[in-house]
Amino acid sequence: MAFTEKQAYKIEINEDLSIGIRRADIVLKDDVEVGRSYHRTCFTPGSDVSAESKEVQDVAAAVWTAEVVAAYEASQTQADA
């Protein structure tokens, strides 16, 4: 009759190469799901994802090349002007 909790992730790469994450917190009782809640987060190129799961860190490392981060930062500078 013990409760356990696990997490499941859905990772999306958006058009602007930001990374969207949907985390599901799943509560199990005797290996049967009794509850689930969702949380969404979005990270822009170059964001610190060191506190995120290994999967998210790996995706960020693969997608956010130096060129991608530089292009994103340049687009933000132009938008602020």
Phi, psi and omega in degrees: 000021181279145174268139173229162180226142175221167180235146176231143184241144168238121183247130181236141173259119182274170184303323180274012180068018168285160181248122176259136182234131170246117179255131175253124172265118187247126178257128181243142172235116184054045179064019175243129181293127178241354178191154180206137174225152184243148177222136179243144177218148177230136179240132178273159181307130179093356180294157177280114179246020184295337179272357182271174181296161179302323180298316179295317178299319179295318179296314179300317180297324181283322187272320186271076175289168178302323180293319180295315180296316179297318179295320178295313180297322178294321180293327178288324177296319178293323180291329180283337184285000000 
